[in-house]
């Protein structure tokens, strides 16, 4: 009887974990101020290895073995092509461990939305939906 209770508890915990992860995966959330800093992280063209977009920049951290990274690359490329002044920059996480550590990237794909000055305004771990990316750009692009 005890074994059945333990198995049931483990199955329940795994189901709850899976549902929470599924709900959070790819959601572009506001970037909280961390490590006691008074401002959000800012990235420059030198950090990214590419110029920032005139209106916004979509930064994607990827790895070679990441299947969702390919779909994310396509979505972000489409959005950057639709919205003028928006640039998509893909960074190989394996080759830029300095940025991975600095930005606390824990999985790929991780997507950052930068405003014109390079300030990180939104962040997602996992593959974001196209509509969510477009909505996040509204906050990054000044009027």
Order of alpha helices (4+ residues) and beta strands (2+ residues): alpha-beta-alpha-beta-alpha-beta-alpha-beta-beta-alpha
